[in-house]
Amino acid sequence: MPRKPNFVIIGAMKCGSTSLVEGLNTHPEVFVSKTSPPRFFHVEKYHKKKFNWYCKFYDDRKEKVLGDDRGMYSWDSFCSETAKRIKRHLPGVKILYIIRHPVRRIESHWGWAVANGQPWGTINEAVQSVDRLIEMSLYWRQISRYRTHFDDDQINVLFLENLKADPRTLFRDCGRFLGVDPDGFDFEEAATPKNQTADRRTDTRLAQRLRQWSGFWTLKEMIPDSIVHLGERMLRRDGKIEPDWDPDVRRRVEERLTPDTAKMLDYCGRSRDLWRFETVSISDCLSLPDR
């Protein structure tokens, strides 16, 4: 009988999933793959490779609980079939979904992308031309697709704000949810932030040109990680890119986010005052569409 994941981390991108995975992996009964398998349920490999190929990535693992971490699984516009595919092959799987203030997520995503050579322009240009920046912050819309296929007791929504403020409580909650000893984590290690440098370093001009080369990503997959990391240290410079919002653009973004955000906070049993927008009030939102 092939081994297969007991849980899947579906995102959201730039919401602390790297720190979550690293913390979960401090538990001796938990394994979350950080490099493989690829985003199987989200890409064409699903049709080409089949489920048995996917399970081979877990065959040699001895841990009690296995996880698949792919932060883009919650981006439904990329693949509307992802949740349905996961349900078909992993009907009893548990879902972890980590989220954060939706505007902060947009800013982090934009800063990370521009620092890595994406020609998105300013934050104001990006949110008007790259729709996934906003879509990935529509948390209620994304989780609603999973709720169509999975019961609510299979879904655990986590908050990056809690991961930062009280990691011990968050990981204990994860342990109980996943069915392992809640005190089995290395809480000191789990509390150390991960993947912070991506938002603090930007490409040099040479690095930007390399990323624009059509063979760049294929070549990167062939090079050992140690060489890739050395190249990144040499070809990137310190300096976080800060967003400079136009007030009207920000207002339109926040107006789009508000109904979805209110519904998500209600679903999680959180106060609508948990997150505050600069131009609109989440607390005063009355119109709450299901999607």
Secondary structure, DSSP 8 states (H G I E B T S, - for coil): -----SEEE---TTSSHHHHHHHHTTSTTEEEESS-S-SGGGSTHHHHHHHHHHHGGGTT---SEEEEE-GGGG-TTT-TTHHHHHHHH-TT-EEEEEE--HHHHHHHHHHHHHHTT----SHHHHHHH-THHHHTT-HHHHHHHHHTTS-GGGEEEEEHHHHHH-HHHHHHHHHHHHTS-TT-S-HHHHTS--S-GGGTEEE-HHHHHHHHSTTHHHHHHHS-HHHHHHHHHHHEEE--------HHHHHHHHHHHHHHHHHHHHHTT--TTSS--SSS-STT-------
